């Protein structure tokens, strides 16, 4: 019984985020003119996975007790890169995809190097690097333009067996290939340990620097996957400053909604994904209930405020920091 309660408590945030998303999505489809169809699910998934990838990226850094305010700009930069390189023959397209992912990985690695070896606060370092990444994106795409391999884009934004959204299948694959191995590895455990108590983790002999560097590098990689999918959805690249800032802010909201502690050491990317899907569903609900789109930022802001407040209120019940991680 104790083990069951422990496992439930460990995943409480993800379970709550999943429940919130299911309820919100059920309300959405029950009021949608077309009801619950494969096309409705596909459209919702294609919008939701973009934020889900960026939220996963933010999660990796947040569990180390850091924060990455450049994930939105990496997302925008890789969108611009993809609009230049993911074109041509299958070989050229494959090389372009690899270049986009390598760009995101390099951006995340740069963040890790600056934070770990430069010993700068993550919030300061990533604000600075985010500005650099946006500047590069602006050089590549001063105006919206470019294109992408249409066949690949159709495959990645379509349906598998005319039923499951391909973007959702890709998201699940990324979770299995990146998040699951990371969270169960020594590096992943060290990342969690550094978030709960970096001094104790260091004294225990855990590879703290390597764990943090890996977390930042993988965060850049995940953000670049989101940027790649943005190119698949829009068939263009655009250095949109407002969009980059919005995705950064929404990624923080998603990790909080998903039960990831902003103090580090607690939470999972699964919860952040459901948090992102729930956060995206707000816009869909406003659509089906025929609210003015101008209300969307207000509702999203309220959800963000409530989510952050709930995370803060939970700390008031904690008598000491160790109790937070039990």
C-alpha positions as CSV (number, residue, x, y, z in Angstrom):
1,X,0.0,0.0,0.0
2,X,2.8,2.4,0.9
3,X,4.6,1.7,-2.4
4,X,1.3,2.4,-4.3
5,X,0.8,5.6,-2.4
6,X,4.4,6.7,-3.0
7,X,4.1,6.0,-6.8
8,X,0.8,7.9,-7.0
9,X,2.3,10.8,-5.1
10,X,5.3,10.8,-7.3
11,X,3.1,11.1,-10.4
12,X,0.4,13.3,-8.8
13,X,1.2,16.3,-11.0
14,X,1.1,14.4,-14.2
15,X,-2.2,12.6,-13.3
16,X,-3.8,15.9,-12.4
17,X,-2.6,17.5,-15.6
18,X,-3.9,14.6,-17.6
19,X,-7.3,14.8,-15.9
20,X,-7.5,18.6,-16.6
21,X,-6.7,18.0,-20.2
22,X,-9.2,15.1,-20.6
23,X,-12.0,17.2,-19.0
24,X,-11.2,20.3,-21.1
25,X,-10.9,18.2,-24.3
26,X,-14.1,16.4,-23.6
27,X,-15.9,19.7,-23.3
28,X,-14.3,20.9,-26.5
29,X,-15.3,17.9,-28.6
30,X,-18.8,17.7,-27.1
31,X,-19.5,21.2,-28.3
32,X,-17.6,21.0,-31.6
33,X,-19.9,20.9,-34.6
34,X,-18.1,17.8,-36.0
35,X,-17.9,16.0,-32.7
36,X,-15.1,13.6,-31.9
37,X,-13.6,12.7,-35.3
38,X,-10.1,11.9,-36.5
39,X,-9.8,15.2,-38.2
40,X,-10.7,17.2,-35.1
41,X,-8.2,15.2,-33.0
42,X,-5.6,15.7,-35.7
43,X,-6.0,19.4,-35.8
44,X,-5.9,19.6,-32.0
45,X,-2.8,17.4,-31.9
46,X,-1.0,19.4,-34.5
47,X,-1.4,22.6,-32.5
48,X,-0.7,21.0,-29.2
49,X,2.5,19.1,-30.0
50,X,4.4,22.3,-30.8
51,X,4.0,23.6,-27.2
52,X,4.5,20.0,-25.9
53,X,8.0,19.8,-27.4
54,X,9.0,23.2,-26.0
55,X,7.5,22.3,-22.6
56,X,9.5,19.0,-22.6
57,X,12.6,21.1,-23.2
58,X,11.8,23.5,-20.3
59,X,11.2,20.5,-18.0
60,X,14.7,19.1,-18.5
61,X,16.2,22.4,-17.3
62,X,13.7,23.1,-14.5
63,X,14.3,19.7,-12.8
64,X,17.9,20.9,-12.3
65,X,16.5,24.0,-10.5
66,X,17.3,26.1,-13.5
67,X,15.2,27.8,-16.1
68,X,15.7,28.3,-19.9
69,X,14.3,31.5,-21.2
70,X,15.8,30.8,-24.6
71,X,13.8,27.8,-25.6
72,X,11.3,29.9,-27.5
73,X,14.0,31.5,-29.5
74,X,15.7,28.2,-30.3
75,X,12.3,27.1,-31.5
76,X,12.1,30.1,-33.8
77,X,15.7,29.8,-34.9
78,X,15.3,26.2,-35.9
79,X,12.1,27.0,-37.7
80,X,14.1,29.6,-39.8
81,X,16.9,27.1,-40.4
82,X,14.5,24.4,-41.5
83,X,12.8,26.7,-44.0
84,X,16.2,27.0,-45.7
85,X,17.6,23.4,-45.4
86,X,14.7,20.9,-45.3
87,X,14.2,20.8,-49.0
88,X,15.2,18.9,-52.2
89,X,15.9,15.2,-52.6
90,X,15.3,12.7,-49.8
91,X,19.0,12.8,-49.0
92,X,19.1,16.6,-49.0
93,X,16.0,16.6,-46.8
94,X,17.5,14.1,-44.4
95,X,20.7,16.2,-44.1
96,X,18.6,19.3,-43.6
97,X,16.7,17.7,-40.7
98,X,20.0,16.6,-39.1
99,X,21.3,20.2,-39.5
100,X,18.2,21.6,-37.8
101,X,18.5,19.1,-34.9
102,X,22.2,19.8,-34.6
103,X,21.5,23.5,-34.4
104,X,19.1,23.0,-31.5
105,X,21.6,20.7,-29.8
106,X,24.4,23.2,-30.2
107,X,22.2,26.1,-28.8
108,X,21.4,24.0,-25.8
109,X,25.0,22.9,-25.3
110,X,26.0,26.6,-25.4
111,X,23.5,27.4,-22.7
112,X,24.9,24.6,-20.6
113,X,28.5,25.7,-21.0
114,X,27.7,29.2,-20.0
115,X,25.6,28.3,-17.0
116,X,28.0,25.5,-15.7
117,X,31.4,26.8,-16.5
118,X,30.6,30.5,-16.8
119,X,28.8,30.2,-13.5
120,X,26.1,32.6,-14.5
121,X,22.5,32.5,-13.3
122,X,20.4,30.5,-15.8
123,X,17.8,33.2,-16.1
124,X,20.5,35.8,-17.0
125,X,22.5,33.5,-19.3
126,X,19.5,32.2,-21.3
127,X,18.0,35.7,-21.7
128,X,21.3,36.7,-23.3
129,X,21.6,33.6,-25.5
130,X,18.0,33.9,-26.5
131,X,18.6,37.4,-27.8
132,X,21.5,36.0,-29.8
133,X,19.5,33.1,-31.2
134,X,16.7,35.5,-32.3
135,X,19.2,37.8,-33.9
136,X,20.5,34.8,-36.0
137,X,17.0,33.8,-36.9
138,X,16.3,37.4,-38.0
139,X,19.4,37.3,-40.2
140,X,18.2,34.1,-41.8
141,X,14.5,35.2,-42.2
142,X,14.2,39.0,-42.0
143,X,10.8,38.4,-43.7
144,X,8.6,35.3,-43.7
145,X,9.5,32.9,-46.4
146,X,11.2,29.7,-47.4
147,X,9.6,26.3,-47.8
148,X,9.9,22.7,-46.7
149,X,9.8,19.3,-48.3
150,X,6.0,18.9,-48.9
151,X,6.0,15.1,-48.9
152,X,7.7,14.9,-45.5
153,X,5.5,17.7,-44.1
154,X,2.4,15.8,-45.3
155,X,3.5,12.6,-43.6
156,X,4.4,14.3,-40.3
157,X,1.2,16.4,-40.1
158,X,-1.2,13.7,-41.5
159,X,-2.7,10.6,-39.9
160,X,-1.3,7.1,-39.4
161,X,-3.7,4.4,-40.7
162,X,-6.2,7.3,-41.2
163,X,-6.8,7.4,-37.5
164,X,-3.9,8.5,-35.3
165,X,-2.3,12.0,-35.8
166,X,1.3,11.5,-37.0
167,X,2.4,14.4,-34.9
168,X,1.1,12.7,-31.8
169,X,2.9,9.5,-32.7
170,X,6.1,11.5,-33.2
171,X,5.7,13.1,-29.8
172,X,5.3,9.6,-28.2
173,X,8.4,8.4,-30.1
174,X,10.4,11.4,-28.8
175,X,9.3,10.6,-25.2
176,X,10.4,7.0,-25.6
177,X,13.7,7.8,-27.3
178,X,14.8,10.9,-25.3
179,X,12.9,11.3,-22.0
180,X,12.5,7.7,-20.8
181,X,16.2,6.8,-21.2
182,X,17.3,10.2,-19.7
183,X,15.0,9.9,-16.7
184,X,16.1,6.4,-15.9
185,X,19.8,6.9,-16.4
186,X,22.5,7.9,-13.9
187,X,22.6,11.3,-15.6
188,X,18.9,11.8,-15.2
189,X,19.0,10.8,-11.5
190,X,21.9,13.2,-11.0
191,X,19.8,16.0,-12.7
192,X,16.9,15.4,-10.3
193,X,19.3,15.2,-7.3
194,X,21.0,18.5,-8.3
195,X,17.6,20.1,-8.4
196,X,16.6,18.9,-4.9
197,X,20.0,19.6,-3.3
198,X,23.0,20.3,-5.4
199,X,25.5,20.2,-2.5
200,X,24.2,16.9,-1.3
201,X,24.3,15.5,-4.8
202,X,27.9,16.6,-5.2
203,X,28.9,15.1,-1.9
204,X,27.3,11.9,-3.0
205,X,29.6,11.8,-6.0
206,X,27.0,12.2,-8.7
207,X,28.1,13.7,-12.0
208,X,26.3,17.1,-11.5
209,X,28.0,19.1,-14.2
210,X,27.5,16.3,-16.8
211,X,23.9,16.0,-15.8
212,X,23.2,19.8,-16.1
213,X,25.0,20.0,-19.4
214,X,23.0,17.0,-20.8
215,X,19.8,18.6,-19.6
216,X,20.5,21.9,-21.4
217,X,21.7,20.2,-24.5
218,X,18.7,17.9,-24.7
219,X,16.5,20.9,-24.1
220,X,17.9,22.6,-27.2
221,X,17.4,19.4,-29.2
222,X,13.7,19.1,-28.1
223,X,13.1,22.8,-28.9
224,X,14.5,22.2,-32.3
225,X,12.1,19.3,-32.9
226,X,9.3,21.7,-32.1
227,X,10.8,24.2,-34.6
228,X,11.0,21.5,-37.2
229,X,7.3,20.6,-36.8
230,X,6.4,24.3,-36.9
231,X,8.0,24.4,-40.4
232,X,6.0,21.3,-41.3
233,X,2.8,22.9,-40.3
234,X,3.3,26.4,-41.8
235,X,5.5,25.5,-44.8
236,X,7.5,28.7,-44.0
237,X,10.1,30.2,-41.7
238,X,9.6,33.4,-39.7
239,X,11.7,35.2,-37.1
240,X,8.7,36.2,-34.9
241,X,9.9,37.7,-31.7
242,X,6.4,37.7,-30.1
243,X,5.9,34.0,-31.0
244,X,9.3,33.0,-29.4
245,X,8.5,34.9,-26.2
246,X,5.0,33.4,-26.1
247,X,6.3,29.8,-26.4
248,X,8.8,30.5,-23.7
249,X,6.2,31.8,-21.3
250,X,3.7,29.1,-22.2
251,X,6.4,26.4,-21.7
252,X,6.8,27.6,-18.1
253,X,3.0,27.6,-17.6
254,X,2.9,24.0,-19.0
255,X,5.5,22.6,-16.7
256,X,3.8,24.2,-13.7
257,X,0.4,22.8,-14.8
258,X,2.1,19.4,-15.3
259,X,3.3,19.3,-11.7
260,X,6.9,20.1,-12.3
261,X,8.3,22.1,-9.4
262,X,10.0,25.4,-10.3
263,X,12.3,24.7,-7.4
264,X,13.7,21.7,-9.1
265,X,14.0,18.0,-8.4
266,X,10.4,17.1,-8.9
267,X,8.1,16.4,-11.9
268,X,8.3,14.8,-15.3
269,X,8.1,15.6,-19.0
270,X,4.9,13.5,-19.2
271,X,3.1,15.9,-16.9
272,X,4.5,18.9,-18.8
273,X,3.1,17.4,-22.1
274,X,-0.4,17.1,-20.6
275,X,0.0,20.6,-19.2
276,X,0.9,21.9,-22.6
277,X,-2.1,20.1,-24.2
278,X,-4.4,21.5,-21.6
279,X,-3.0,25.0,-22.0
280,X,-3.5,24.8,-25.8
281,X,-7.1,23.5,-25.3
282,X,-8.0,26.9,-23.8
283,X,-8.0,28.5,-27.3
284,X,-10.1,25.6,-28.7
285,X,-12.7,26.1,-25.9
286,X,-13.0,29.8,-26.7
287,X,-13.5,28.9,-30.3
288,X,-16.3,26.4,-29.8
289,X,-18.1,28.8,-27.3
290,X,-17.7,31.6,-29.8
291,X,-15.7,33.9,-27.6
292,X,-13.8,36.8,-29.1
293,X,-10.1,35.6,-29.7
294,X,-9.0,38.7,-27.9
295,X,-10.1,37.0,-24.7
296,X,-7.6,34.2,-25.1
297,X,-4.5,36.0,-23.6
298,X,-6.7,37.0,-20.6
299,X,-7.8,33.4,-20.0
300,X,-4.3,32.0,-20.5
301,X,-2.9,34.6,-18.2
302,X,-5.4,33.6,-15.5
303,X,-4.5,29.9,-15.9
304,X,-0.8,30.7,-15.7
305,X,-1.3,32.8,-12.5
306,X,-3.5,30.1,-10.9
307,X,-1.0,27.4,-11.8
308,X,2.0,29.2,-10.4
309,X,0.0,30.1,-7.3
310,X,-0.9,26.5,-6.7
311,X,2.7,25.5,-6.9
312,X,3.6,28.2,-4.4
313,X,0.8,27.3,-2.0
314,X,2.0,23.7,-1.9
315,X,5.3,24.9,-0.4
316,X,3.5,26.5,2.5
317,X,2.6,23.1,3.8
318,X,6.2,21.9,3.7
319,X,8.0,22.1,7.0
320,X,11.5,21.6,5.5
321,X,12.9,21.3,2.0
322,X,13.5,17.5,2.2
323,X,9.8,16.9,2.8
324,X,9.0,18.5,-0.6
325,X,10.8,15.6,-2.3
326,X,9.4,12.7,-0.3
